[in-house]
Amino acid sequence: MNATLGKLLYAAAFCVALPLLLTAWAVRLDDKYPHLPAPHALAPAGWPIAVVGAAITLRAMGDLWQRGGGLPMNAFPPPRLVATGVYRWLPHPIYAGCGALVFGLAAAARSGGGLWIVAPVLGLAMVALVIGYERIDLQRRFGRARPAAWLSLPPAGPAAPTLGQKFAALLLAFTPWLVGYEACTRLAPLGLAVDTMQPFERTWPVWEWSAVLYLGAYAWTALAPFVARSQSRLRDFTVTALWGTAFIIWCFLVFPFVSAARPVDASSAWGALLRLDRLYDTTACAFPSFHVFWAFVAADVWGDRLGRRTGRIIAALIAASCVTTGVHSLLDVIAGLLAYQAAAHRDAIWARLRRATERIANSWHDWRIGPVRIINHGAYVAGATLLGLWLVGSLLGPQFAPAIIAVALCSLLGAGLWGQWLEASSQLARPFGYFGGLFGGCAGLLVVQLWRDEGWYLAGAFAVAAPVIQAVGRLRCLVQGCCHGRPADAWLGIRYHHPLSRVCKLAKLDGVPIHPTPLYSIVGNLVIFGLLARLWIEHTDMAFIMGAYLILSTCARFMEEGYRGEPQTARWAGLPIYQWLAVGCLFAGLALTTLPAPPPPAPGGGSFAPLLYALPIGLLVWLAMGVDFPDSPRRMSRLA
């Protein structure tokens, strides 16, 4: 393609087509979901936010033009690295400005669909683009040692942090928490609400004086970045805060838990302050307790000044005050402590996950019965099928069994045909492909809709189960060596040694640390499953659930694909073919969310009945993906 024409098309796509698409999407969502909250108090701030976002975006584009010598286009990147101008302050100002612009316009227009769906999805898509492509491309062209923007993590080192680094850490740590928490409080509680405070806790007295600890936690946490003695400590505080915030916000979105505070005597000064605090809070967004999480994260920093033991004692007292003030339940407090432990010990958790993943990756074993070879990794995909079909059958009920079987068989057939079309070779005689399974399953849904008028129900149920199926099925990928990553740092990567693994046999990466991309996929799919299950519980319509699955899974796939290293993967216009497919499925997901569809049917009830068809289909899948004829030259005879 002519470079000038390519730039014109790129500009038209992102500056004309995309804004029009997002606007039309928001309008359609507002028509479909008029109940989505659009706070009137936020509307006056919408236009200023939009103007600031547009100014940042335009300034960043100008910096790339003047200082970088090129255009703000990933496909036609500027030849020079830009680290001055607005890039001195923000690492990705075009995306930050664009996100603020869309959010501001949605707020000003009082568009619930724009605020709660369009703006977050756009943000997720931009994050996927940065992680799955732009960051990799920048490292390839300019190396890892690049000037850091002001709003970024401080370097790891013993030097004392500057005041600017402390303010940057304050913004990095608390902005995602503030935005995420406030957003969740506006959405929650939804339809279902489960109180975590047990009946015996309701009889406990409220100690109003302990409000000094509960309310003092705000100052204890906010001042923590300013007492950090080293850049390493400030960096650890920020990273722990970001990981913990992401996990807790996910819990808020997934679990329908509330904590109705115990009554307080407003006649005392401390009691009045507690009542005032509750006026601006909600019974939701309490599990896990952010109060407990922040108290211990800050204690790690304060410990350098006050002593580790003193810092922990103060954090423990703040955690106890969550109960003595009657605001939180014991479960909230315990969950907050566990969230802190997980975030603070993330490196140790990752090391254990990585070691376990490496053991599975090198666990290939097979049994020979004459010309037949039975491979152990087939058990994983068979188990994934069994678990997924049981979940679908439990969600829908026994009357949907024929339709479930039809969609499952279409998905298996599509995965096989896709592999033959795209990846089959003399060394890969019988590959299978995720997108083929997706397209085959969609064809099955269409057949079911025409046959039994049950396509939407199947679409929603399979969308909820699909992340579970893929998460468990990725264990087969680990053993077989398919979907593997490219070389990575030793602390991050896993090593393959088995000669029959594709990593060793095809990619020739025996003993080289590579990105554990199947593990990335497993974690991502578990996150997605929780969100989709909550949508089902809240009786969201089937089209939105299916659309949400496509949006979330393809954004995750785009990021994962950026770190994969299979030599046989086709590329087009600088991207792996699977990233292009992910982009296409993303837009399909956007369209699906706007379609009318029924809500979930009455609960089918978990039972053993779905196992009657899930078990034989699981065995069929093992036969297809875990049994072969290694000595035969015939087509589709060999798996490895």
Summary of the structure (lengths in Angstrom):
residues: 640
radius of gyration: 26.3
end to end distance: 38.1
largest distance: 86.7
contacts: 2203
relative contact order: 0.08
helix: 66%
strand: 4%
